[in-house]
Amino acid sequence: MTGYYDIVLGLIPVALLGITAALTFVGVSLTAAVPIGAFTAMGIIGHAMFVNTPADASDEARSAKPPLNAD
């Protein structure tokens, strides 16, 4: 079964290469198409890292414990 992060890993090169090729095909110069594709790939990576974080429910349960008292 493919999960969210499997799809993200597949979309990174598709965004970089596919958007660059599509923009080049419609007439955008290569020096402009590559950064646009790269920023799109960076957006996908940023979404996977910061918006849909890879935290488990067990990580949240561990952080909910009160701190230990050193006394």
Secondary structure as the mmCIF struct_conf table of DSSP 4:
data_model
#
loop_
_struct_conf.conf_type_id
_struct_conf.id
_struct_conf.beg_label_comp_id
_struct_conf.beg_label_asym_id
_struct_conf.beg_label_seq_id
_struct_conf.end_label_comp_id
_struct_conf.end_label_asym_id
_struct_conf.end_label_seq_id
HELX_RH_AL_P HELX_RH_AL_P1 TYR A 4 PRO A 13
HELX_RH_PI_P HELX_RH_PI_P1 VAL A 14 GLY A 18
HELX_RH_AL_P HELX_RH_AL_P2 ILE A 19 PHE A 25
TURN_TY1_P TURN_TY1_P1 VAL A 26 GLY A 27
HELX_RH_AL_P HELX_RH_AL_P3 LEU A 30 GLY A 46
HELX_RH_PI_P HELX_RH_PI_P2 HIS A 47 VAL A 51
BEND BEND1 ASN A 52 ASN A 52
HELX_RH_AL_P HELX_RH_AL_P4 ALA A 57 SER A 63
TURN_TY1_P TURN_TY1_P2 ALA A 64 ALA A 64
BEND BEND2 LYS A 65 LYS A 65
HELX_LH_PP_P HELX_LH_PP_P1 PRO A 66 ASN A 69
#
